[in-house]
Amino acid sequence: MHITRIELENIKSHVNAAFDFERGTTAITGENGAGKTTLIEAIAWTLFDVLDYRKEDFLRRGAKRGSARVTFESGLDERLYTVYRDTATGYNVYDPGLKMRIADKKEEVTRFLWQHLGVEPGTDLEALFHRAIGVPQGTFTAIFLETPAERKKAFDKLLKVEEYRRGAEELLKTSRFIEQQTTAVRERIARSEGEVARIDSVEEEYKTFAAQAKDLASELEKIELDAAEKKSTLETLDKAEAELVAARTSLESQRTEQIKLTFSVEQKTRDLELAREAAKKADETKADCEKHRTAELRLKELERERTEREKLRDNLSKVESALASVRADQKYSNDALESALKAHAAVNGLKIAAADEERLEKELGRLRDLAAQAKAILNQITALDEKIERLRESYRANKSQLAQAVEHANRSDDSTTLAKKDEEIIRELASLQAALERDERFQAEIKNGLCPILSQKCLNLKEGETLDDFVTSQFADLRTRIAVLETEHGRVAVALQTSREAEKFLKQLATLQTRETEIADEGKRLNEEKASLTAQLEAHPKIDDDLAKVEAELKALDSPKAKMRLLDVEARREGELRQKLSNIESNLERLESDRKIHVEQLESYKDFDSFWKEATEIRDSTAEAHRTYLTNEVLANSVAERVALLEEATKQAEGIDKSIADATAKLELAAGKYDRDRHASARSELMELQRRQAESSARLETARRRVTELESEVARLSEIKKTIKGDLAEKYRLEKASELTTFIRDTLKEAAPLVARNYVYHVSLEANLLFREITGNAEHTLKWSEDYGIQLEEDGYERPFISMSGGEQMAAAMSVRLALLKQLSDIRIAFFDEPTTNMDAERRENLAVQLSNIKHFDQLFVISHDDTFEGYVDNVVTVERGEDQAPQEAQASLIGSA
């Protein structure tokens, strides 16, 4: 794979930029903030779906949409493809050869990139990029300095070890589901067998109820015939009873009507008398009632006039209030105009003082600048004193370490001889321990002093000696020899440890001596710099008295410029105030005219109160007569109507007597046709037959319903009997599936550590080759352990990652990350973002040499703000700062690798 071109539009500091790249190692240089890291971020976002912050922060400030295009040559078919992505939703792959898009959706683009980047489907591209391809700036060695738990969390995800564990956990859900299904089938079989066991008793019950239903049907038919006959007789008697009741009811109704008519005649007579009395009262009060109504109409008219008068009074009050307000405003404006004229005169008097103030402020600024310069020099001298003191402490510490290293180096013995002797002692101890354990097992097999092989007394023992005594004596000799060897091993181990520590101190001597020289040189330089600054401070003019004098003079002036600004604001209001006073005078004339008009209009209402009083007195004096007339008016008008009603009621009372005589004759005829005792007997007999009919019908219905239920139950049990066989087969299938799921899950759980170990083994081999290739030292062996830590073996001793030098850590981390990339994908591209951070010039040079030694990769990108790598890379791309530049084609200069 080979990235050929990157195009950015409105991405961070890039407005519209393009960069071309060649194979080999490329250094991307430029000043801080030029947008070098943005190139890596654009590749990560476009090809690996990695963006460590929000898209809004990736977009250039003020732009609505930004986009990135990355063109690469695929290692799969060696053709060019362009991947486009923008900050909205655009994401696609374009084939320049076919001149068409070949992937449009994120899912399609991701599958395309998995295939052409040479990674397995489902690979976590984010983890691959962060851990191997483009490690974030400043974190290249960070993960290897973390705890084993943190390293495991990071690299298990990258190596897909976690997928095996997750697969086993997911299969646990499947296993539980199968168990639930198996339990359900077993319960279903048990229920079915329990139900089928009672099929014989259900069939017998079915036959019993069927016979019972047949007998009840015959009995019910006979009862229904008897009940029909009795019902006919009862209906005849019911009819005779109804006729008797109707005749009696008619007679009682006529008598009740006679009473009501008599009462009605009396009531209507009383109502007619009341109406005639009310007519008399109405005639007496009619004249006063008319006066009352006329007075009320007059008062309504006067009420309207009063409303108009009150409205005029309100308007007059508002006009008078407005006049008072305008006159107050006129007084305020006259006062303000007088103040403005005074401000004019005051401004002219302050001009000379303001010029003096401006001169003194300039002088004060100049003196304060000189004071700030002197303070800055003094702060620099203080900082240098602190640095010199820290350097002295470093010198003393280094000198102490150097003396300690010389002292320990003198104790160095031949560690190889001691190590060989230590191994010999350990082998001999292991042999003696094995012999002791063998004899102890032999002693346990002895019974009653007999040989465990021949089952008889041993013939090689002395007189009176048992086999157990003989074995015990052998134990004492072995334990004595083991104790002597353990003491010797402890002494040799201490000597070997001392010798190895001395060798370490011996290796540190050169470094400590070089550090002593560096500290001395740095101290000399700092002292020279301090002397220079001290000379500058002494040559600086003394300005404290001048500064105090100028500040006192300024204070005495009492800010004339500020006073002038305030007075000027007030003086500028003169024209505005004169215009305002002119407007006020116009308003006063208009309001005075309005007041006179309202006063004249109110004059027309001067007789209103006397008219109101006269109408009120008439209304009050006739109020009682008005109420009496209204009370009796309706009743007085009903006299004629009540006379007619009384005559009608009298006629109805005279005709009711004949109706009562006819109703009495009909009652006597109906009583002769009806026999009460016979009617009661027939009704009782019919009720008994109906009771027996209902009872038999209910029993028959119950029997038939039970027959239907038992028939359905027999059919259901027969069907259950057929399904038991299928449930047994399903139970067998689920049990086999459960066994298979458990086997797969156990296999996945066991596979996770094996897969991790296999990956670590192959990555470790590849990383060791890369490390030797980078450092050019074949005597060192780099190991990547199963806890994802890095060790460096040198002269038979292993050093952990934390004890390595900065250059060794960078080379080791680089080797492991590149080896991971080679093992996990076909990608042969890597990015190094500011790898020389916090390195001195020598270490930066060494890292540049190491990077130039890396082979077998198509492209390596090194981002740096200095020129360290320019002599050791194949290509250099310079990124320039500037948001408004035209689209730039970054020219890559070919440089011979150092």
Residue pairs with C-beta under 8 A, 6 or more apart in sequence:
1 72
1 73
1 74
1 75
1 116
1 117
1 118
1 826
1 827
1 828
1 829
1 858
2 23
2 72
2 73
2 75
2 829
2 858
2 859
3 21
3 43
3 70
3 71
3 72
3 829
3 859
4 20
4 21
4 71
4 72
4 73
4 80
5 18
5 19
5 20
5 21
5 69
5 70
5 71
6 18
6 19
6 21
6 39
6 42
6 43
6 68
6 69
6 70
6 71
7 17
7 18
7 19
7 68
7 69
7 70
7 71
8 14
8 16
8 17
8 18
8 38
8 39
8 42
8 66
8 67
8 68
9 15
9 16
9 17
9 66
9 67
9 68
10 16
10 59
10 60
10 63
10 65
10 66
10 67
11 38
11 42
11 58
11 59
11 60
11 66
11 67
11 68
12 35
12 38
12 41
12 58
12 59
12 60
13 33
13 34
13 35
13 38
13 60
13 881
13 883
14 35
14 38
14 60
14 883
15 60
15 883
15 884
15 885
16 885
16 886
16 887
17 35
17 885
17 887
17 888
17 890
18 887
18 888
18 889
18 890
19 39
19 877
19 879
19 888
19 889
19 890
20 889
20 890
20 891
20 892
21 859
21 861
21 875
21 877
21 892
22 874
22 875
22 892
22 894
23 858
23 859
23 874
24 859
24 860
24 873
24 874
24 875
24 897
25 851
25 852
25 854
25 859
25 860
25 861
25 862
25 872
25 873
25 874
25 875
25 897
26 859
26 860
26 861
26 862
26 873
26 874
26 875
26 876
26 877
26 892
27 862
27 863
27 864
27 869
27 870
27 873
27 875
27 876
27 877
28 36
28 39
28 861
28 862
28 863
28 864
28 877
28 879
29 36
29 863
29 864
29 865
29 866
29 867
29 869
29 870
29 876
29 877
29 878
29 879
30 36
30 865
30 878
30 879
30 880
30 881
31 865
31 881
32 865
33 881
34 879
34 880
34 881
35 879
35 881
36 863
36 865
36 879
37 137
37 833
37 834
37 863
39 861
39 863
39 879
40 134
40 831
40 833
40 861
40 863
41 51
41 52
41 58
42 68
42 70
43 70
43 134
43 831
44 50
44 51
44 129
44 134
45 51
45 58
45 68
45 85
46 68
46 69
46 70
46 83
46 84
46 85
47 70
47 72
47 83
47 113
47 117
48 113
48 125
48 126
48 128
48 129
48 133
49 106
49 110
49 125
49 126
50 125
50 126
50 129
50 130
51 58
52 136
55 87
56 87
58 66
58 87
59 65
59 66
59 87
60 66
60 883
65 86
65 87
65 88
66 86
66 87
67 84
67 85
67 86
67 87
67 90
68 84
68 85
68 86
69 82
69 83
69 84
70 82
70 83
71 80
71 81
71 82
71 83
71 96
72 80
72 81
72 83
73 79
73 80
74 80
74 81
74 116
75 116
75 118
75 826
75 828
75 858
76 115
76 116
76 118
77 116
79 95
79 97
80 96
80 97
81 93
81 94
81 95
81 96
81 102
81 116
82 93
82 94
82 95
82 96
83 92
83 93
83 94
83 109
83 113
84 90
84 91
84 92
84 93
84 94
85 91
91 104
91 105
91 106
91 109
92 101
92 103
92 104
92 109
93 101
93 102
93 103
93 108
93 109
93 112
94 100
94 101
94 102
95 101
95 102
102 112
103 109
103 111
103 112
110 125
111 121
113 125
114 120
114 121
114 123
117 825
117 826
117 827
118 825
118 826
118 827
119 125
119 128
119 824
119 825
119 826
119 827
122 160
122 163
123 160
123 824
123 825
124 157
124 158
124 160
127 154
127 157
127 158
128 158
128 821
128 824
128 825
130 136
131 143
131 154
131 155
131 158
131 817
131 820
132 158
132 817
132 818
132 820
132 821
132 824
132 830
133 821
133 827
133 829
133 830
133 831
134 830
134 831
134 833
135 817
135 831
135 832
135 833
136 833
137 833
137 834
137 837
138 834
138 837
140 810
140 813
140 814
140 817
140 832
140 835
141 801
141 809
141 810
141 813
143 150
143 151
143 154
143 155
144 151
144 788
144 789
144 790
144 801
144 809
144 812
144 813
144 816
145 801
145 802
146 154
148 787
148 788
148 789
151 787
151 788
151 789
152 787
152 788
154 788
155 161
155 788
156 162
156 756
158 820
158 824
159 755
159 756
159 759
159 824
160 755
161 752
161 753
161 755
161 756
161 759
162 752
164 748
164 749
164 751
164 752
164 755
165 748
165 749
165 752
167 748
168 745
168 748
168 749
168 752
171 741
171 744
171 745
171 748
172 745
174 741
175 738
175 741
175 742
175 745
178 734
178 737
178 738
178 741
179 738
181 734
182 731
182 734
182 735
182 738
185 727
185 730
185 731
185 734
186 731
188 727
189 724
189 727
189 728
189 731
192 720
192 721
192 723
192 724
192 727
193 724
195 717
195 720
196 717
196 720
196 721
196 724
198 717
199 714
199 717
199 718
199 721
202 710
202 713
202 714
202 717
203 710
203 714
205 710
206 707
206 710
206 711
206 714
209 703
209 706
209 707
209 710
210 707
212 703
213 700
213 703
213 704
213 707
216 696
216 699
216 700
216 703
217 700
219 696
220 693
220 696
220 697
220 700
223 689
223 692
223 693
223 696
224 693
226 689
227 686
227 689
227 690
227 693
230 682
230 685
230 686
230 689
231 686
233 682
234 679
234 682
234 683
234 686
237 674
237 675
237 678
237 679
237 682
238 679
240 670
240 673
240 674
240 679
241 674
241 679
243 670
243 673
243 674
244 667
244 670
244 671
244 673
244 674
246 670
247 663
247 666
247 667
247 669
247 670
247 671
248 667
250 663
250 666
250 667
251 660
251 663
251 664
251 666
251 667
253 663
254 656
254 659
254 660
254 663
255 660
257 656
257 659
258 653
258 656
258 657
258 660
261 649
261 652
261 653
261 656
262 653
264 649
264 652
264 653
265 646
265 649
265 650
265 653
268 642
268 645
268 646
268 649
269 646
271 642
271 645
272 639
272 642
272 643
272 646
274 635
275 635
275 636
275 638
275 639
275 642
276 639
278 632
278 635
278 636
279 632
279 635
279 636
279 637
279 639
280 636
281 628
281 629
281 632
281 636
282 629
282 632
282 633
282 636
285 625
285 626
285 628
285 629
286 629
288 622
288 625
288 626
288 629
289 622
289 625
289 626
289 629
289 630
291 618
291 622
292 618
292 619
292 622
292 623
292 625
292 626
293 626
294 618
295 615
295 616
295 618
295 619
295 622
296 619
298 611
298 615
299 612
299 615
299 616
299 619
302 608
302 611
302 612
302 615
305 605
305 608
306 608
306 612
308 605
309 602
309 605
309 608
312 598
312 601
312 602
312 605
313 602
315 598
316 595
316 598
316 599
316 602
319 591
319 594
319 595
319 598
320 595
322 591
323 588
323 591
323 592
323 595
326 584
326 587
326 588
326 591
327 588
329 584
330 581
330 584
330 585
330 588
333 577
333 580
333 581
333 584
334 581
336 573
336 577
337 574
337 577
337 578
337 581
339 570
340 570
340 571
340 572
340 573
340 574
340 577
341 574
343 567
343 568
343 570
343 571
344 571
344 574
346 563
346 567
347 564
347 567
347 568
347 571
350 560
350 563
350 564
350 567
351 564
353 557
353 560
354 560
354 561
354 564
356 557
356 560
357 554
357 557
357 559
357 560
357 561
358 561
360 550
360 553
360 554
360 557
361 554
363 550
364 547
364 550
364 551
364 554
367 543
367 546
367 547
367 550
368 547
370 540
370 541
370 543
371 543
371 547
373 540
374 537
374 540
377 533
377 536
377 537
377 540
378 537
380 533
381 530
381 533
381 534
381 537
384 526
384 529
384 530
384 533
385 530
387 526
388 523
388 526
388 527
388 530
391 519
391 522
391 523
391 526
392 523
394 519
395 516
395 519
395 520
395 523
398 512
398 515
398 516
398 519
399 516
401 508
401 512
402 509
402 512
402 513
402 516
404 505
405 505
405 506
405 508
405 509
405 512
406 509
408 501
408 502
408 505
408 506
409 502
409 505
409 506
409 509
410 502
411 498
411 499
411 502
412 499
412 502
412 503
412 506
413 495
413 498
413 499
413 502
414 499
415 496
415 499
415 500
415 503
418 492
418 495
418 496
418 499
419 496
419 796
421 492
422 489
422 492
422 493
422 496
425 485
425 488
425 489
425 492
426 489
428 485
429 482
429 485
429 486
429 489
432 478
432 481
432 482
432 485
433 482
435 478
436 475
436 478
436 479
436 482
439 471
439 474
439 475
439 478
440 475
442 452
442 471
443 468
443 471
443 472
443 475
445 452
446 452
446 467
446 468
446 471
449 457
449 458
449 466
449 467
449 468
450 456
450 457
450 467
451 457
451 458
451 467
457 467
458 467
458 470
461 467
461 470
500 797
756 786
757 786
759 823
760 784
760 785
760 786
760 788
762 823
763 784
763 816
763 819
763 820
763 823
764 782
764 783
764 784
764 785
764 819
766 819
766 822
766 823
767 782
767 784
767 812
767 815
767 816
767 818
767 819
768 781
768 782
768 783
768 815
770 814
770 815
770 818
770 819
770 854
771 780
771 782
771 811
771 812
771 815
772 778
772 780
772 782
773 853
773 854
773 855
774 811
774 814
774 815
774 850
774 851
774 853
774 854
775 811
775 850
775 853
776 853
779 794
779 795
780 792
780 793
780 794
781 792
781 793
781 794
782 790
782 791
782 792
782 793
782 812
782 815
782 816
783 790
783 791
783 792
783 793
783 798
784 790
784 816
784 819
785 791
789 800
789 801
790 800
790 801
790 812
790 813
790 816
791 798
791 799
791 800
791 801
792 798
792 799
792 801
792 804
792 808
792 812
793 799
801 809
801 812
804 812
806 839
806 843
807 843
807 846
807 847
807 850
810 835
810 847
810 850
811 847
811 850
814 832
814 850
814 851
814 854
817 830
818 830
818 854
818 857
821 827
821 828
821 830
822 828
822 856
828 856
828 857
828 858
828 859
829 857
829 858
829 859
829 860
829 861
830 857
830 859
830 860
830 861
831 861
831 863
832 851
832 860
832 861
832 862
832 863
833 863
834 863
834 864
834 865
835 847
835 851
835 862
835 864
836 843
836 844
836 847
836 864
836 866
836 868
839 847
841 868
844 866
844 868
845 868
847 868
848 868
848 869
848 871
848 872
848 873
848 898
849 872
849 898
851 860
851 862
851 869
851 872
851 873
852 872
852 873
852 897
852 898
854 860
862 869
862 873
870 876
870 895
871 895
871 898
872 897
872 898
873 895
873 897
874 894
874 895
874 897
875 892
875 893
875 894
875 895
876 892
876 893
876 895
877 890
877 891
877 892
878 890
879 890
880 888
